[in-house]
Amino acid sequence: MTFCAKYLAFSRIAARHALSERGELYGRVVFFAVILGVFSALWRAVAEAGLPIAAEPGRMVWYLAATEWIVLSVPQLHVEIQEDVRRGDIAYHLPRPVSYVGSMLAQAAGTLAVRLPVMAVTACVCAFLFTGMIPAARTLLVFAPFAVAATLLTSALYVGVGLLAFWLTDVSPIYWLFQKALFVLGGMMLPLELYPRWLQRAADFTPFSALLAGPAQLILRSPAPREMWLLAARLGAWSLLVAWLLWLLFTRASRSLRVSGG
């Protein structure tokens, strides 16, 4: 079996598993629709009240559809990794001729291959029904590859959270901190332009703004080529850094496991 074929097998298995879990997939779709419906009504009321907002209500709904598409598509791999560590199953993965971290990322790619198209259709249909508008096809085509890259990077960060289970009994507190940081510093509900200047600058020093606000801003306005190249560079740089951190975490974790006789 070639190097790539091994990880493609993990991806195919994960994709089939995601297809079999129709209840979870339908639940995400319904939740997505409810979120867009609620915030569509909220921003419409804000606009009718004459309160200033950064963009017209319709575009704000599409911005939320973009960020939620990314967030709701990503599998929460930290739960599976934590369970592997708790049960001791991780010891059986180490001798295998595949990287444990690589196999988890391959599974994430397989799950995303199923969820991304379904959630994309949900986002477009619901946002159109609630706003009566749809961004230009070119805008959506520019946004899509950045969003896919963001989901892959977010999946890698979830793997990093899961690997902390080697030292922590429960990674749930780390996960919740991650989620809140993604919510606030990523600009999940509102564009970062609405934030205080100091908070915008703080967000720029984290990967979260590149994961959500960066791609979603492409929906609000037609970006200049320089902005797209800058976003691509940020996603690439954070991807390299996260890859190095994952390698470092797993190397130290597996070393400590062998030393302790695991």
Summary of the structure (lengths in Angstrom):
residues: 262
radius of gyration: 19.5
end to end distance: 28.1
largest distance: 66.2
contacts: 813
relative contact order: 0.13
helix: 81%
strand: 0%
